[in-house]
Amino acid sequence: MHVIVVGGGISGLAAAHRLLAAGLRVTVIEGSERFGGKLRAGRVAGLRVDLGAESILARRPEGIELARAVGLGEALHPPALAGAAIWTRGALRPMPQSQVMGVPSTAAALAGVLSDAGLAQIARDTELPPLHIGEDAAVGTLVAERMGHEVVDRLVEPLLGGVYAGDAYRISLRSAVPKLYEAAREHDSLLAAVRALQRQPTDRAPGGPVFTGIEGGVATLAEAVAEDCRSKGAGMETGVAVTGLRRTARGWAAALDDGRSLVADGVVLAVPAGAAGRLLAAEAPAAAGELAAVEYASMAIVTLAFRRADLARLPRGSGFLVPAVDGRTIKAATFTSGKWDWAAAADPDLFLLRASIGRHGEEGPLGWEDADLVHAALGDLGEAAGLSGEPVGSEVTRWFGALPQYTVGHHARVARVRSYLSGVPGLALCGAAYDGVGIPACIAGATQAVGELLMTLPTGPRDEAGE
């Protein structure tokens, strides 16, 4: 059996890894010149850094398990510092702990982040009629109705924005914060729902890290999985794109932009929703229409390197988030050399950090020159963290159409896509557009897609043309 995996990001690589483990022949086709997708490494001031995703959620096992499977178990490292902050109302303030994606369990949990008036509004949640949540709701709208807009604007929005670069008043509670959605359906108030969630056991050990990293950066994971697939016989092609898919009597034929055509028993589409929709337009138009409707946000990451001797003081903690309501250019900052021991050890004389810029619907700064983005980031970092000195290295990385937006009704849209495709054998979808944008969620989605694909692949002899 031969399966083509279209897309060589972490979802496609994880799917290929799983297919190989099942004994299938695999060809991975990646349109760009490298594997890894949003897991990308680069060098700033001579030091290797992540220019995309830089951590793995540790409370889910899939990312850690895959890292261990490809020989990176000893390279896994939790953050050296976990003290994140929020830059709001003119100061860096410790990130509140007793909350779920910014929704607090008590008003006291947000003391210092919210005004006295904002804190007072939180208590209204228990005075309002009991919660009634239907099939879905916008996170920001629901929280604002129950607890006031200040909770959303000062905490929920920056936390959601750090994951989706989106608008809290449009993001789906059911898809983006599913555990809170389920708890809210079982309790009369948001406060009670959050408290119930906090009482639930977690998969990670008590006191264990929420996130983990990999020595050399999480891009190492994609590189290691790609190399493992190659060593096990997978065809690994970059710089060539799939331009069309056609069902055959036996399976699928994929047209490539270099003029070739590949035949296979099955196909895994591990590309963004829009690209998947274009490839399915002829064979599954209803699914293609739904996929085309998925919105994406773009963002830029400004990575900077400083000589420690040039900094009057080193930033403390692992970084901070920035509410959009405060009108700053950056939306978040990560103090890389403070957060990851491996980064600090790579050159003890340098300090690395990075800032994120761009939100859905507010992506104008991505059109600025690199120097202007660096200047804007330095201005905000100086005001927020007292950062001084001139960087000795910088890198601007633009991620256009990088983050799918889980808007209200996203869960139902994904269900419709899967329903439309349920009668199409030998085809599976995976990626950040469906069941989660984090690395473990993408790996889990790839594993599920492969399992479903294996159940639909044909059996019996196959002729040389694959028909």
Summary of the structure (lengths in Angstrom):
residues: 467
radius of gyration: 22.9
end to end distance: 12.6
largest distance: 73.9
contacts: 1683
relative contact order: 0.19
helix: 39%
strand: 25%
